[in-house]
Amino acid sequence: MSPKELLYIEDALGHAQYMATQCQAAAQQLSDPTLRSQIEQLVSSNQALFNRFYNLV
């Protein structure tokens, strides 16, 4: 893998981790169970995306 490709993956990892963290924080603040469930699904999706990018390295 080229250095440029590695930088791209590193950037993508950072974005996926940031989104998962932000969604988790938002889910903890919600009182509506439906919205909380939707946000928790986003957390799972972003974590899965992070794992897929991480496995590329």
C-alpha positions in Angstrom: 0.0 0.0 0.0 1.3 3.4 -0.9 1.9 6.1 1.8 -1.0 8.1 0.2 -3.4 5.2 0.5 -2.4 4.7 4.2 -3.1 8.4 4.9 -6.5 8.0 3.3 -7.3 5.0 5.5 -6.0 6.8 8.6 -8.3 9.7 7.8 -11.3 7.4 7.2 -10.6 5.7 10.5 -10.6 9.0 12.3 -13.8 10.1 10.7 -15.6 6.8 11.5 -14.4 6.9 15.1 -15.4 10.5 15.5 -18.9 9.8 14.2 -19.3 6.7 16.5 -18.2 8.8 19.5 -20.6 11.7 18.6 -23.5 9.3 18.0 -22.9 7.6 21.3 -22.9 10.9 23.2 -26.1 11.9 21.5 -27.8 8.6 22.3 -27.0 9.0 26.0 -28.7 12.4 26.0 -31.9 11.2 24.3 -35.0 10.3 26.3 -37.1 9.1 23.3 -36.4 5.3 23.0 -37.1 5.3 19.3 -34.6 8.0 18.5 -32.1 6.4 20.9 -32.5 3.2 19.1 -31.9 4.9 15.7 -28.8 6.6 17.0 -27.5 3.4 18.5 -27.8 1.8 15.1 -25.7 4.6 13.7 -23.1 3.8 16.4 -23.0 0.2 15.3 -22.8 1.1 11.6 -19.9 3.5 12.2 -18.1 0.9 14.4 -18.5 -1.7 11.6 -17.2 0.9 9.1 -14.2 1.5 11.4 -13.5 -2.2 11.6 -13.6 -2.6 7.9 -11.2 0.2 7.3 -8.9 -1.1 10.1 -8.8 -4.5 8.5 -7.4 -3.0 5.3 -4.3 -2.2 7.2 
